[in-house]
Amino acid sequence: MAAPEAKNALTRGLGGFSLALGAAQLTAPRAVARLVGADPEGRTPTLMRLMGAREVAAGAGILARPRPAGWLWARVAGDALDLLLLDAAVVRASRSRPRLFAAMGLVAGAAAADVVEATRLSRVAAHETAEGAIHVRKAVTVNRSAEEAYGFWRDLGNLPRFMAHLESVQETPEGLTRWRASGPFGSVEWDAEIVQDRHGELLSWRTLPGADVDSSGSVGFVATPGGRSTEVVVELEYRPPAGGIGAAIAKLAGEDPPTQLADDLRRFKQVLETGEIARSDGTPHGHELTQHLFGQLRQRPARPAGGTRTTTGGGAR
């Protein structure tokens, strides 16, 4: 295993490379175009300068804030775009194809390094365990009693109401649960069993062997002093399908477990306290990428404080 210093050096190296490449594209776009075998005339210089500005921004971001790995993932997306542009240039070119293919090879190599380092930093941010699993912990305080919060969560059919990627949860006659969730590459299903069920306090589960998703989790309900509100603490541990490669691909498609869990808990709080999920009038259909990939949960427009509230079946008033 590489030492932390070596890993940090790779991050810095990628940031420095991005800055150097971007500076060359900005100051000498025609020279860079000729070097890689592209036509240096027409719209190519303008396109090259835009690519250079992107590289400079990514490089500066990587060097200034290497964690979380958002800037490195931005480089990965830029690498993919560069490969598409080079491929289009190959179709139009004749004599310069060898140089274009060489440039594609260099971009592919840089993309591989970007993916490796971005995946590593993402795992660090997501608290990867020594066994390679991803561990995520998030909490939210809801203005309901522990009894009410537990009761709403324990009715597993309520989970898809606030978990954006969850399509259904069904309890089987054998005492197991069957889960179905959507993802960037289609739906996945798995069976799970409840490991602990302490009324009003704790609910934990784990998937059965052979499931599409190897995971386990727990949700605890801790009453605050006075008992008028409850801290809901969720811990998840799972192994992404296809391991680290699957995690990297999912990250590119918009999947980010810590962010997803935080958003789910925010919606849980809204459903439990008001009976529905509020959305901003500025984003009436949610994030465009999220809506395209997964659809959007049923929501209501934002309204002034003191408006009419509906109630949940879990006792919210």
KANORKA-V80935 format. One record per residue. N is the residue number from 1. RES is the residue in three letters. SS is DSSP state (helix for helix, strand for strand, loop for the rest). OMEGA is omega in radians with two decimals (NA if undefined). BURIAL is b if it has 24 or more other C-alpha atoms within 12 Angstrom, else e. Layout:
BEGIN
n->N res->RES ss->SS omega->OMEGA burial->BURIAL
n->N res->RES ss->SS omega->OMEGA burial->BURIAL
END
This chain:
BEGIN
n->1 res->MET ss->loop omega->-3.11 burial->e
n->2 res->ALA ss->loop omega->3.11 burial->e
n->3 res->ALA ss->loop omega->3.11 burial->e
n->4 res->PRO ss->helix omega->-3.14 burial->e
n->5 res->GLU ss->helix omega->-3.14 burial->e
n->6 res->ALA ss->helix omega->3.13 burial->e
n->7 res->LYS ss->helix omega->3.11 burial->e
n->8 res->ASN ss->helix omega->3.12 burial->e
n->9 res->ALA ss->helix omega->3.11 burial->e
n->10 res->LEU ss->helix omega->3.10 burial->b
n->11 res->THR ss->helix omega->3.14 burial->b
n->12 res->ARG ss->helix omega->3.13 burial->b
n->13 res->GLY ss->helix omega->3.11 burial->b
n->14 res->LEU ss->helix omega->3.09 burial->b
n->15 res->GLY ss->helix omega->3.12 burial->b
n->16 res->GLY ss->helix omega->3.10 burial->b
n->17 res->PHE ss->helix omega->-3.14 burial->b
n->18 res->SER ss->helix omega->3.11 burial->b
n->19 res->LEU ss->helix omega->-3.11 burial->b
n->20 res->ALA ss->helix omega->3.13 burial->b
n->21 res->LEU ss->helix omega->3.14 burial->b
n->22 res->GLY ss->helix omega->3.13 burial->b
n->23 res->ALA ss->helix omega->3.11 burial->b
n->24 res->ALA ss->helix omega->3.14 burial->b
n->25 res->GLN ss->helix omega->3.14 burial->b
n->26 res->LEU ss->helix omega->-3.03 burial->b
n->27 res->THR ss->helix omega->-3.11 burial->e
n->28 res->ALA ss->loop omega->-3.05 burial->e
n->29 res->PRO ss->helix omega->-3.13 burial->b
n->30 res->ARG ss->helix omega->3.12 burial->b
n->31 res->ALA ss->helix omega->3.12 burial->e
n->32 res->VAL ss->helix omega->3.12 burial->b
n->33 res->ALA ss->helix omega->3.11 burial->b
n->34 res->ARG ss->helix omega->-3.11 burial->e
n->35 res->LEU ss->helix omega->-3.10 burial->e
n->36 res->VAL ss->helix omega->3.10 burial->b
n->37 res->GLY ss->loop omega->3.14 burial->b
n->38 res->ALA ss->loop omega->3.09 burial->b
n->39 res->ASP ss->loop omega->-3.08 burial->b
n->40 res->PRO ss->loop omega->-3.09 burial->b
n->41 res->GLU ss->loop omega->3.11 burial->e
n->42 res->GLY ss->loop omega->-3.09 burial->e
n->43 res->ARG ss->loop omega->-3.08 burial->e
n->44 res->THR ss->helix omega->3.14 burial->b
n->45 res->PRO ss->helix omega->3.12 burial->b
n->46 res->THR ss->helix omega->3.12 burial->e
n->47 res->LEU ss->helix omega->-3.14 burial->b
n->48 res->MET ss->helix omega->3.11 burial->b
n->49 res->ARG ss->helix omega->3.09 burial->b
n->50 res->LEU ss->helix omega->3.10 burial->e
n->51 res->MET ss->helix omega->3.12 burial->b
n->52 res->GLY ss->helix omega->3.10 burial->b
n->53 res->ALA ss->helix omega->3.11 burial->b
n->54 res->ARG ss->helix omega->-3.13 burial->b
n->55 res->GLU ss->helix omega->3.14 burial->b
n->56 res->VAL ss->helix omega->3.13 burial->b
n->57 res->ALA ss->helix omega->3.14 burial->b
n->58 res->ALA ss->helix omega->-3.14 burial->b
n->59 res->GLY ss->helix omega->3.12 burial->b
n->60 res->ALA ss->helix omega->3.13 burial->b
n->61 res->GLY ss->helix omega->-3.14 burial->b
n->62 res->ILE ss->helix omega->-3.10 burial->b
n->63 res->LEU ss->helix omega->-3.10 burial->b
n->64 res->ALA ss->helix omega->-3.05 burial->e
n->65 res->ARG ss->loop omega->-3.08 burial->e
n->66 res->PRO ss->loop omega->3.07 burial->b
n->67 res->ARG ss->loop omega->-0.07 burial->b
n->68 res->PRO ss->loop omega->-2.93 burial->b
n->69 res->ALA ss->loop omega->-3.08 burial->b
n->70 res->GLY ss->helix omega->-3.13 burial->b
n->71 res->TRP ss->helix omega->3.08 burial->b
n->72 res->LEU ss->helix omega->3.08 burial->b
n->73 res->TRP ss->helix omega->3.04 burial->b
n->74 res->ALA ss->helix omega->3.07 burial->b
n->75 res->ARG ss->helix omega->3.11 burial->b
n->76 res->VAL ss->helix omega->3.11 burial->b
n->77 res->ALA ss->helix omega->3.10 burial->b
n->78 res->GLY ss->helix omega->3.08 burial->b
n->79 res->ASP ss->helix omega->3.13 burial->b
n->80 res->ALA ss->helix omega->3.11 burial->b
n->81 res->LEU ss->helix omega->3.12 burial->e
n->82 res->ASP ss->helix omega->3.13 burial->b
n->83 res->LEU ss->helix omega->3.10 burial->b
n->84 res->LEU ss->helix omega->3.13 burial->e
n->85 res->LEU ss->helix omega->3.10 burial->b
n->86 res->LEU ss->helix omega->3.10 burial->b
n->87 res->ASP ss->helix omega->3.09 burial->b
n->88 res->ALA ss->helix omega->3.12 burial->e
n->89 res->ALA ss->helix omega->3.11 burial->b
n->90 res->VAL ss->helix omega->-3.13 burial->b
n->91 res->VAL ss->helix omega->-3.09 burial->e
n->92 res->ARG ss->helix omega->-3.02 burial->e
n->93 res->ALA ss->loop omega->3.06 burial->e
n->94 res->SER ss->loop omega->-3.09 burial->e
n->95 res->ARG ss->loop omega->-3.03 burial->e
n->96 res->SER ss->loop omega->-3.10 burial->e
n->97 res->ARG ss->helix omega->3.12 burial->b
n->98 res->PRO ss->helix omega->3.12 burial->e
n->99 res->ARG ss->helix omega->3.11 burial->b
n->100 res->LEU ss->helix omega->3.11 burial->b
n->101 res->PHE ss->helix omega->3.10 burial->b
n->102 res->ALA ss->helix omega->3.11 burial->e
n->103 res->ALA ss->helix omega->3.11 burial->b
n->104 res->MET ss->helix omega->3.11 burial->b
n->105 res->GLY ss->helix omega->3.12 burial->e
n->106 res->LEU ss->helix omega->3.12 burial->e
n->107 res->VAL ss->helix omega->3.13 burial->b
n->108 res->ALA ss->helix omega->3.10 burial->b
n->109 res->GLY ss->helix omega->3.10 burial->e
n->110 res->ALA ss->helix omega->3.13 burial->b
n->111 res->ALA ss->helix omega->3.12 burial->b
n->112 res->ALA ss->helix omega->3.11 burial->b
n->113 res->ALA ss->helix omega->3.11 burial->b
n->114 res->ASP ss->helix omega->-3.12 burial->b
n->115 res->VAL ss->helix omega->-3.13 burial->b
n->116 res->VAL ss->helix omega->-3.08 burial->b
n->117 res->GLU ss->helix omega->3.11 burial->b
n->118 res->ALA ss->helix omega->3.11 burial->b
n->119 res->THR ss->helix omega->3.13 burial->b
n->120 res->ARG ss->helix omega->-3.11 burial->b
n->121 res->LEU ss->helix omega->3.11 burial->b
n->122 res->SER ss->helix omega->3.12 burial->b
n->123 res->ARG ss->helix omega->3.10 burial->b
n->124 res->VAL ss->helix omega->-3.13 burial->b
n->125 res->ALA ss->helix omega->-3.11 burial->b
n->126 res->ALA ss->loop omega->3.08 burial->b
n->127 res->HIS ss->loop omega->3.09 burial->b
n->128 res->GLU ss->strand omega->3.13 burial->b
n->129 res->THR ss->loop omega->-3.14 burial->e
n->130 res->ALA ss->loop omega->-3.12 burial->e
n->131 res->GLU ss->loop omega->3.10 burial->e
n->132 res->GLY ss->loop omega->3.12 burial->e
n->133 res->ALA ss->loop omega->3.10 burial->b
n->134 res->ILE ss->strand omega->3.14 burial->b
n->135 res->HIS ss->strand omega->-3.11 burial->b
n->136 res->VAL ss->strand omega->3.10 burial->b
n->137 res->ARG ss->strand omega->3.10 burial->b
n->138 res->LYS ss->strand omega->-3.13 burial->b
n->139 res->ALA ss->strand omega->3.07 burial->b
n->140 res->VAL ss->strand omega->3.08 burial->b
n->141 res->THR ss->strand omega->-3.13 burial->b
n->142 res->VAL ss->strand omega->-3.13 burial->b
n->143 res->ASN ss->loop omega->3.08 burial->b
n->144 res->ARG ss->loop omega->3.14 burial->b
n->145 res->SER ss->loop omega->3.09 burial->b
n->146 res->ALA ss->helix omega->3.12 burial->b
n->147 res->GLU ss->helix omega->-3.13 burial->b
n->148 res->GLU ss->helix omega->-3.13 burial->b
n->149 res->ALA ss->helix omega->3.10 burial->b
n->150 res->TYR ss->helix omega->-3.09 burial->b
n->151 res->GLY ss->helix omega->3.13 burial->b
n->152 res->PHE ss->helix omega->-3.13 burial->b
n->153 res->TRP ss->helix omega->-3.08 burial->b
n->154 res->ARG ss->helix omega->2.99 burial->b
n->155 res->ASP ss->loop omega->-2.95 burial->e
n->156 res->LEU ss->helix omega->3.09 burial->b
n->157 res->GLY ss->helix omega->3.09 burial->b
n->158 res->ASN ss->helix omega->-3.01 burial->b
n->159 res->LEU ss->helix omega->3.13 burial->b
n->160 res->PRO ss->helix omega->3.13 burial->b
n->161 res->ARG ss->helix omega->-3.11 burial->b
n->162 res->PHE ss->loop omega->3.06 burial->b
n->163 res->MET ss->loop omega->-2.92 burial->b
n->164 res->ALA ss->loop omega->-3.04 burial->b
n->165 res->HIS ss->loop omega->-3.09 burial->b
n->166 res->LEU ss->strand omega->-3.12 burial->b
n->167 res->GLU ss->strand omega->-3.12 burial->b
n->168 res->SER ss->strand omega->3.00 burial->b
n->169 res->VAL ss->strand omega->-3.11 burial->b
n->170 res->GLN ss->strand omega->3.05 burial->b
n->171 res->GLU ss->strand omega->-3.10 burial->e
n->172 res->THR ss->loop omega->3.11 burial->e
n->173 res->PRO ss->loop omega->-3.13 burial->e
n->174 res->GLU ss->loop omega->3.13 burial->e
n->175 res->GLY ss->loop omega->3.09 burial->e
n->176 res->LEU ss->loop omega->3.08 burial->e
n->177 res->THR ss->strand omega->3.10 burial->b
n->178 res->ARG ss->strand omega->-3.07 burial->b
n->179 res->TRP ss->strand omega->3.05 burial->b
n->180 res->ARG ss->strand omega->-3.09 burial->b
n->181 res->ALA ss->strand omega->3.08 burial->b
n->182 res->SER ss->strand omega->3.12 burial->b
n->183 res->GLY ss->strand omega->-3.09 burial->b
n->184 res->PRO ss->loop omega->-3.10 burial->b
n->185 res->PHE ss->loop omega->3.11 burial->e
n->186 res->GLY ss->strand omega->-3.10 burial->e
n->187 res->SER ss->strand omega->3.05 burial->e
n->188 res->VAL ss->strand omega->3.13 burial->e
n->189 res->GLU ss->strand omega->3.06 burial->b
n->190 res->TRP ss->strand omega->3.06 burial->b
n->191 res->ASP ss->strand omega->-3.13 burial->b
n->192 res->ALA ss->strand omega->3.07 burial->b
n->193 res->GLU ss->strand omega->3.08 burial->b
n->194 res->ILE ss->strand omega->-3.08 burial->b
n->195 res->VAL ss->strand omega->3.11 burial->e
n->196 res->GLN ss->strand omega->3.10 burial->e
n->197 res->ASP ss->strand omega->3.12 burial->e
n->198 res->ARG ss->strand omega->-3.00 burial->e
n->199 res->HIS ss->loop omega->3.10 burial->e
n->200 res->GLY ss->loop omega->-3.07 burial->b
n->201 res->GLU ss->loop omega->-2.96 burial->b
n->202 res->LEU ss->strand omega->3.03 burial->b
n->203 res->LEU ss->strand omega->3.13 burial->b
n->204 res->SER ss->strand omega->-3.06 burial->b
n->205 res->TRP ss->strand omega->3.04 burial->b
n->206 res->ARG ss->strand omega->3.13 burial->b
n->207 res->THR ss->strand omega->3.11 burial->b
n->208 res->LEU ss->loop omega->3.12 burial->e
n->209 res->PRO ss->loop omega->3.12 burial->e
n->210 res->GLY ss->loop omega->-3.13 burial->e
n->211 res->ALA ss->loop omega->3.09 burial->e
n->212 res->ASP ss->loop omega->-3.13 burial->e
n->213 res->VAL ss->loop omega->3.11 burial->b
n->214 res->ASP ss->strand omega->-3.05 burial->b
n->215 res->SER ss->strand omega->3.02 burial->b
n->216 res->SER ss->strand omega->-3.12 burial->b
n->217 res->GLY ss->strand omega->3.10 burial->b
n->218 res->SER ss->strand omega->3.04 burial->b
n->219 res->VAL ss->strand omega->-3.14 burial->b
n->220 res->GLY ss->strand omega->-3.11 burial->b
n->221 res->PHE ss->strand omega->-3.06 burial->b
n->222 res->VAL ss->strand omega->-3.13 burial->b
n->223 res->ALA ss->strand omega->3.06 burial->b
n->224 res->THR ss->loop omega->3.12 burial->e
n->225 res->PRO ss->loop omega->-3.08 burial->e
n->226 res->GLY ss->loop omega->3.05 burial->e
n->227 res->GLY ss->loop omega->-3.11 burial->e
n->228 res->ARG ss->loop omega->3.10 burial->e
n->229 res->SER ss->loop omega->-3.04 burial->b
n->230 res->THR ss->strand omega->2.99 burial->b
n->231 res->GLU ss->strand omega->3.14 burial->b
n->232 res->VAL ss->strand omega->-3.07 burial->b
n->233 res->VAL ss->strand omega->-3.12 burial->b
n->234 res->VAL ss->strand omega->3.05 burial->b
n->235 res->GLU ss->strand omega->3.13 burial->b
n->236 res->LEU ss->strand omega->3.03 burial->b
n->237 res->GLU ss->strand omega->-3.10 burial->b
n->238 res->TYR ss->strand omega->3.06 burial->b
n->239 res->ARG ss->strand omega->-3.10 burial->b
n->240 res->PRO ss->loop omega->3.03 burial->b
n->241 res->PRO ss->loop omega->-3.11 burial->b
n->242 res->ALA ss->loop omega->3.03 burial->e
n->243 res->GLY ss->helix omega->-3.08 burial->e
n->244 res->GLY ss->helix omega->3.12 burial->b
n->245 res->ILE ss->helix omega->3.12 burial->e
n->246 res->GLY ss->helix omega->3.11 burial->e
n->247 res->ALA ss->helix omega->3.14 burial->b
n->248 res->ALA ss->helix omega->3.14 burial->b
n->249 res->ILE ss->helix omega->3.13 burial->b
n->250 res->ALA ss->helix omega->3.12 burial->b
n->251 res->LYS ss->helix omega->3.11 burial->b
n->252 res->LEU ss->helix omega->-3.11 burial->b
n->253 res->ALA ss->loop omega->3.07 burial->e
n->254 res->GLY ss->loop omega->-3.13 burial->b
n->255 res->GLU ss->loop omega->3.11 burial->b
n->256 res->ASP ss->loop omega->-3.00 burial->b
n->257 res->PRO ss->helix omega->3.14 burial->b
n->258 res->PRO ss->helix omega->-3.14 burial->b
n->259 res->THR ss->helix omega->3.12 burial->e
n->260 res->GLN ss->helix omega->-3.10 burial->b
n->261 res->LEU ss->helix omega->3.10 burial->b
n->262 res->ALA ss->helix omega->3.12 burial->b
n->263 res->ASP ss->helix omega->3.12 burial->e
n->264 res->ASP ss->helix omega->-3.14 burial->b
n->265 res->LEU ss->helix omega->3.07 burial->b
n->266 res->ARG ss->helix omega->3.12 burial->b
n->267 res->ARG ss->helix omega->3.07 burial->b
n->268 res->PHE ss->helix omega->3.13 burial->b
n->269 res->LYS ss->helix omega->-3.13 burial->b
n->270 res->GLN ss->helix omega->-3.13 burial->b
n->271 res->VAL ss->helix omega->-3.07 burial->b
n->272 res->LEU ss->helix omega->-3.07 burial->b
n->273 res->GLU ss->helix omega->-3.06 burial->b
n->274 res->THR ss->helix omega->-3.13 burial->b
n->275 res->GLY ss->loop omega->-3.13 burial->b
n->276 res->GLU ss->loop omega->-3.09 burial->b
n->277 res->ILE ss->loop omega->3.12 burial->b
n->278 res->ALA ss->strand omega->3.04 burial->b
n->279 res->ARG ss->loop omega->3.11 burial->e
n->280 res->SER ss->loop omega->3.06 burial->e
n->281 res->ASP ss->helix omega->3.13 burial->e
n->282 res->GLY ss->helix omega->3.11 burial->e
n->283 res->THR ss->helix omega->-3.01 burial->e
n->284 res->PRO ss->loop omega->-3.12 burial->e
n->285 res->HIS ss->loop omega->-3.14 burial->e
n->286 res->GLY ss->loop omega->-3.13 burial->b
n->287 res->HIS ss->loop omega->-3.04 burial->e
n->288 res->GLU ss->helix omega->-3.13 burial->e
n->289 res->LEU ss->helix omega->3.14 burial->e
n->290 res->THR ss->helix omega->-3.12 burial->e
n->291 res->GLN ss->helix omega->-3.12 burial->e
n->292 res->HIS ss->helix omega->-3.06 burial->e
n->293 res->LEU ss->helix omega->-2.93 burial->e
n->294 res->PHE ss->helix omega->-3.03 burial->b
n->295 res->GLY ss->loop omega->-3.08 burial->e
n->296 res->GLN ss->loop omega->3.09 burial->b
n->297 res->LEU ss->loop omega->3.11 burial->b
n->298 res->ARG ss->loop omega->-3.07 burial->e
n->299 res->GLN ss->loop omega->3.07 burial->b
n->300 res->ARG ss->strand omega->3.09 burial->b
n->301 res->PRO ss->loop omega->3.06 burial->e
n->302 res->ALA ss->loop omega->-3.11 burial->e
n->303 res->ARG ss->loop omega->-3.13 burial->e
n->304 res->PRO ss->loop omega->3.10 burial->e
n->305 res->ALA ss->loop omega->3.13 burial->e
n->306 res->GLY ss->loop omega->3.11 burial->e
n->307 res->GLY ss->loop omega->-3.14 burial->e
n->308 res->THR ss->loop omega->3.12 burial->e
n->309 res->ARG ss->loop omega->3.03 burial->e
n->310 res->THR ss->loop omega->-3.10 burial->e
n->311 res->THR ss->loop omega->3.08 burial->e
n->312 res->THR ss->loop omega->3.07 burial->b
n->313 res->GLY ss->loop omega->-3.11 burial->e
n->314 res->GLY ss->loop omega->3.04 burial->b
n->315 res->GLY ss->loop omega->3.13 burial->e
n->316 res->ALA ss->loop omega->-3.09 burial->b
n->317 res->ARG ss->loop omega->NA burial->e
END
